[in-house]
Amino acid sequence: MFPDQFLFGVEVLLNGLMAGVLYALVALGFVLIFKASGIFNYAQGVMALFAALTLVGIMDGQVPFSHLINAIFGTDVHHFGWHVPAFASILLAMAVMVGLAWMVQHFIFRHLVGQEPIILFMATIGLAYFMEGFGDMMWGSDIKKLDVGIPQGGSFWIEEATAFLGGSNFYGFFIDQLDIVAAVVAIILVVLLVAFAQYTKQGRAMRAVADDHQAALSVGISLSFIWVLVWSLAGFVALVAGIMWG
């Protein structure tokens, strides 16, 4: 049996590590794009916000740009009148993020091939500000609730299983179920992304693009395809992070 104060300290440490996992889900997007294209993506956090806004909007059947439409045409439309299941909404939100990846490549980065890293970094700063305003204009800036069925609150099983460690004032470790799910998802994502980068043709092509854009082009690697792929993967990671944070 351990002193209660020691166990309370361990509980704070565990919860701190779990909170760090949520930040790691956002950091995965930074690392993915940097390792695959040599670009530090300042907009990754905003991508998570945009992905979460899009997911909530689709689930609630919200009309995109409804505030703009109402202001221009004098209408009062806000919702289609239906609700989309969580799984279907996630797939549709992912399709939106893939479309966003294509737009980023087509309108921004295909014009910056071979430029200095600082120029690419500045482009992502502009992208972050654009996406933040575009997301508010598309889905509104009001507070939204995101619920895709992930369990939340303390795990009673963990509390009961660890209560014996302390004295009468210790009731077991309080670990949020959402943090546990986030930790499992983060581990799975890391394993899948590492396997993709190491053992697939597209993954090796991404690493070649990160080393040298021009050299990658000279051996027949499609820079346009790779950047769309990279930003699509980053969009997927941003969507996962947005779900957890939302």
C-alpha positions as CSV (number, residue, x, y, z in Angstrom):
1,M,0.0,0.0,0.0
2,F,1.4,3.4,-1.0
3,P,1.0,6.8,0.6
4,D,-2.1,8.7,-0.7
5,Q,-0.1,11.8,-1.6
6,F,2.2,9.7,-3.7
7,L,-0.7,8.1,-5.6
8,F,-2.3,11.5,-6.2
9,G,1.0,12.6,-7.7
10,V,1.0,9.5,-10.0
11,E,-2.6,10.3,-11.0
12,V,-1.6,13.9,-12.0
13,L,1.3,12.5,-14.0
14,L,-0.8,10.0,-15.8
15,N,-3.5,12.6,-16.7
16,G,-0.7,14.9,-17.9
17,L,0.6,12.2,-20.2
18,M,-2.9,11.6,-21.5
19,A,-3.4,15.3,-22.2
20,G,-0.1,15.3,-24.0
21,V,-1.5,12.6,-26.3
22,L,-4.2,15.0,-27.5
23,Y,-1.5,17.5,-28.4
24,A,0.4,14.7,-30.1
25,L,-2.5,14.1,-32.4
26,V,-2.1,17.6,-33.7
27,A,1.7,17.3,-33.8
28,L,1.4,14.2,-36.0
29,G,0.1,16.5,-38.8
30,F,3.1,18.8,-38.4
31,V,5.6,15.9,-38.5
32,L,3.8,14.2,-41.4
33,I,3.9,17.2,-43.7
34,F,7.4,18.2,-42.7
35,K,8.9,14.8,-43.1
36,A,7.1,14.2,-46.4
37,S,7.5,17.6,-48.1
38,G,10.0,19.6,-46.0
39,I,7.2,22.2,-45.2
40,F,6.5,23.3,-41.6
41,N,2.7,23.6,-41.8
42,Y,1.7,26.5,-39.6
43,A,-1.9,25.8,-40.6
44,Q,-2.2,22.3,-39.1
45,G,-4.0,23.4,-35.9
46,V,-6.5,25.4,-38.0
47,M,-7.0,22.3,-40.2
48,A,-8.1,20.4,-37.1
49,L,-10.5,23.3,-36.3
50,F,-11.9,23.3,-39.9
51,A,-12.2,19.5,-39.9
52,A,-14.2,19.6,-36.7
53,L,-16.4,22.4,-37.9
54,T,-17.1,20.5,-41.1
55,L,-17.9,17.3,-39.2
56,V,-20.4,19.1,-36.9
57,G,-22.0,20.9,-39.8
58,I,-22.5,17.7,-41.8
59,M,-23.8,15.8,-38.8
60,D,-26.4,18.6,-37.9
61,G,-27.4,19.0,-41.6
62,Q,-26.3,22.7,-41.6
63,V,-26.5,24.6,-44.8
64,P,-22.9,25.7,-45.7
65,F,-22.5,29.5,-46.0
66,S,-26.0,30.0,-44.6
67,H,-25.2,33.3,-43.0
68,L,-23.8,34.6,-46.3
69,I,-26.7,33.3,-48.3
70,N,-29.2,34.9,-45.9
71,A,-27.4,38.2,-45.9
72,I,-27.3,38.4,-49.7
73,F,-30.8,37.0,-50.6
74,G,-32.7,38.0,-47.4
75,T,-33.6,34.4,-46.7
76,D,-33.7,32.5,-43.4
77,V,-32.2,29.1,-44.1
78,H,-29.9,27.4,-41.7
79,H,-30.5,23.6,-41.8
80,F,-31.6,21.0,-44.3
81,G,-33.8,19.3,-41.8
82,W,-31.9,16.1,-41.5
83,H,-29.1,14.6,-39.3
84,V,-26.3,12.5,-40.8
85,P,-25.0,9.4,-38.8
86,A,-21.5,9.9,-37.3
87,F,-19.7,7.4,-39.4
88,A,-21.1,8.7,-42.7
89,S,-20.4,12.3,-41.5
90,I,-16.7,11.3,-40.8
91,L,-16.4,9.9,-44.4
92,L,-18.0,13.0,-45.9
93,A,-15.7,15.3,-43.8
94,M,-12.7,13.3,-45.0
95,A,-13.8,13.9,-48.6
96,V,-14.0,17.6,-47.9
97,M,-10.4,17.5,-46.4
98,V,-9.2,15.7,-49.5
99,G,-10.8,18.4,-51.7
100,L,-9.1,21.0,-49.5
101,A,-5.8,19.2,-50.1
102,W,-6.2,19.3,-53.8
103,M,-7.0,23.1,-53.6
104,V,-4.0,23.8,-51.5
105,Q,-1.8,22.0,-54.0
106,H,-3.4,23.4,-57.1
107,F,-3.7,27.1,-56.0
108,I,-0.6,27.4,-53.7
109,F,2.2,24.9,-53.7
110,R,2.4,24.0,-57.4
111,H,3.5,27.6,-57.9
112,L,6.2,27.3,-55.3
113,V,8.2,24.3,-56.5
114,G,11.8,24.6,-55.7
115,Q,11.4,27.7,-53.5
116,E,13.1,28.3,-50.2
117,P,11.6,26.6,-47.1
118,I,10.8,30.0,-45.5
119,I,8.6,30.9,-48.5
120,L,6.7,27.7,-48.1
121,F,6.3,28.3,-44.4
122,M,5.0,31.8,-45.0
123,A,2.5,30.3,-47.5
124,T,1.1,28.1,-44.7
125,I,0.7,31.1,-42.4
126,G,-1.5,32.7,-45.0
127,L,-3.3,29.5,-45.5
128,A,-4.0,29.3,-41.7
129,Y,-5.6,32.8,-41.6
130,F,-7.6,32.0,-44.8
131,M,-8.9,28.7,-43.4
132,E,-9.9,30.2,-40.1
133,G,-12.0,32.9,-41.8
134,F,-13.3,30.5,-44.4
135,G,-14.4,28.0,-41.8
136,D,-16.3,30.7,-39.8
137,M,-18.0,31.9,-43.0
138,M,-18.9,28.4,-44.1
139,W,-20.2,27.0,-40.8
140,G,-20.6,30.0,-38.6
141,S,-18.6,31.1,-35.5
142,D,-21.2,30.1,-32.9
143,I,-20.3,27.4,-30.2
144,K,-21.0,23.9,-31.4
145,K,-21.2,20.5,-29.8
146,L,-19.5,17.5,-31.3
147,D,-20.5,14.0,-30.2
148,V,-19.6,11.0,-32.3
149,G,-20.2,8.5,-29.5
150,I,-16.8,8.4,-27.9
151,P,-17.1,7.6,-24.2
152,Q,-16.2,10.3,-21.8
153,G,-15.8,10.7,-18.0
154,G,-13.7,8.7,-15.6
155,S,-13.2,5.0,-16.1
156,F,-14.9,3.2,-13.1
157,W,-13.1,0.0,-14.0
158,I,-9.7,1.7,-13.5
159,E,-10.8,3.4,-10.3
160,E,-12.1,0.1,-8.8
161,A,-9.0,-1.8,-10.0
162,T,-6.5,0.6,-8.4
163,A,-8.4,1.6,-5.2
164,F,-6.5,-1.1,-3.2
165,L,-3.2,0.7,-3.8
166,G,-3.9,3.5,-1.2
167,G,-5.5,4.1,2.1
168,S,-9.1,5.0,3.0
169,N,-8.8,8.4,1.3
170,F,-7.7,7.0,-2.0
171,Y,-10.5,5.8,-4.3
172,G,-8.5,4.8,-7.4
173,F,-6.9,6.6,-10.3
174,F,-9.3,8.9,-12.2
175,I,-8.4,8.5,-15.9
176,D,-10.8,10.0,-18.5
177,Q,-12.1,7.4,-21.0
178,L,-11.7,10.0,-23.9
179,D,-8.0,10.3,-23.1
180,I,-7.6,6.5,-23.2
181,V,-9.3,6.3,-26.6
182,A,-7.1,9.2,-27.8
183,A,-4.0,7.4,-26.7
184,V,-5.0,4.2,-28.5
185,V,-5.9,6.1,-31.7
186,A,-2.6,8.0,-31.5
187,I,-0.6,4.8,-31.2
188,I,-2.5,3.2,-34.2
189,L,-2.0,6.3,-36.3
190,V,1.8,6.4,-35.6
191,V,2.2,2.8,-36.5
192,L,0.2,3.1,-39.7
193,L,2.0,6.3,-40.8
194,V,5.4,4.8,-40.1
195,A,4.5,1.6,-42.0
196,F,3.2,3.7,-44.9
197,A,6.3,5.8,-45.1
198,Q,8.7,2.9,-44.9
199,Y,7.1,0.1,-46.8
200,T,5.0,1.6,-49.6
201,K,6.0,3.1,-52.9
202,Q,4.1,6.3,-52.2
203,G,5.7,6.6,-48.8
204,R,9.2,6.4,-50.3
205,A,8.2,8.9,-52.9
206,M,7.1,11.3,-50.2
207,R,10.5,11.1,-48.5
208,A,12.2,11.7,-51.9
209,V,10.1,14.8,-52.4
210,A,11.1,16.0,-48.9
211,D,14.8,15.6,-49.7
212,D,14.8,17.4,-53.1
213,H,11.8,18.6,-55.1
214,Q,13.8,18.9,-58.4
215,A,15.5,15.5,-58.0
216,A,12.2,13.9,-57.3
217,L,10.7,15.4,-60.5
218,S,13.8,14.2,-62.5
219,V,13.2,10.5,-61.6
220,G,9.5,10.7,-62.6
221,I,7.8,11.3,-59.2
222,S,4.6,13.4,-59.7
223,L,5.0,16.3,-57.3
224,S,1.4,17.3,-57.6
225,F,0.2,13.8,-56.6
226,I,2.5,13.5,-53.7
227,W,1.6,16.9,-52.3
228,V,-2.1,16.1,-52.6
229,L,-1.5,12.8,-50.9
230,V,0.5,14.4,-48.1
231,W,-2.1,17.1,-47.4
232,S,-4.9,14.5,-47.6
233,L,-3.1,12.5,-44.9
234,A,-2.6,15.6,-42.9
235,G,-6.2,16.4,-43.3
236,F,-7.2,12.9,-42.0
237,V,-4.9,13.4,-39.0
238,A,-6.4,16.8,-38.5
239,L,-9.9,15.3,-38.6
240,V,-9.0,12.7,-36.0
241,A,-7.5,15.4,-33.8
242,G,-10.5,17.7,-34.3
243,I,-12.8,14.8,-33.2
244,M,-10.9,14.2,-30.0
245,W,-10.5,17.9,-29.2
246,G,-14.1,18.6,-30.1
